[in-house]
Amino acid sequence: MPTASKVYLFSSKPKEKSSSFICITMKLNKKNSNYISKCMDLHFCLERYVDTKIKNNENVYLMDLNSFETDRTVFTQQIWKQFQSRLNKSNKYKVKDGVGSLEKDYNGNYHVHMLFTYKRNYSTTTVYNLNTNIRKLWLKLNSRYSGKALHSKRFAVSPLNISAKNNLTRYLAKPIKHRKDKDAYLPKDYSTKGSFRVVLGKATTFWEAKELPSRKHSPQVLAKQLKTICNETKYKMHQLHLLEKEDKRKIEQYLKRKNFFFTQPNNADEINDLG
């Protein structure tokens, strides 16, 4: 990922406020700090929830709620809000509580990964029937509010593999997702003020606000912890903004202009290496 503190594209150093001066900052800016803090808070809540459930000998399940909805408001305020309300209020689904991650894929489709428990440790047959009811509800709400019919495979529930639970909570909290031989992307809403965490039932009673990492550590400490937890070695945390589309265009524009000026004699007096 190209980075530099200063880039001069012309034969003389431009004035500080010149519009032709492109500066790519390496500071951990406010948006990066907020993004990192919310990822760390999400990881903490997921870990606390699963550890508590294991201690109480409750069966934990992973529910994947996929959609083709790209409008955040439609997904969160209509599809998800109705789904959450039905599961919380209706005994038909027998969901006790849950904690999950609100994400979007590379194409901008919103979805939720939810760790949850039922009101009791039901038999395999009962769980299957309950899952069927929940799947029908999810597909129905997507069809109603987004106007897009989902295949039944866009909904899935599976028992949590306890031995791999740390890998799962790390994955759900990851600040960056990688695609093989393709660009990386930010799976959470980078600029939103809201949390990346979604809940069912009274899951928020498992922690207090003062316990959240964002309340206890500086952005620099959180960035270091998150990089370690998620084994994120390709990108530095202060480079998260470079994965945003707007900033990507700035970088691509710079690289094109850089190549152009390199082909012109005596045009580039100073160009710092972008790495």
Secondary structure, 3 states (H helix, E strand, C coil): CCCCCCECCCCCCCCCCCCCCECCCCCCCHHHHHHHHHHHHHHHHHHHHHHHHHHCCCCCEEEEECCCCCCHHHHHHHHHHHHHHHHHHCCCCCEEEEEEEEEECCCCCEEEEEEEEECCCCCHHHHHHHHHHHHHHHHHHHHHHHCCCCCHHHEEEEECCHHHHHHHHHHHHCCCECCCCCCCECCCCCCCCCCCEEEECCHHHHCCHHHCHHHHCCHHHHHHHHHHHCCCCCCCHHHHHHHCHHHHHHHHHHHHHHHHHHCCCCCCCCCCCCC
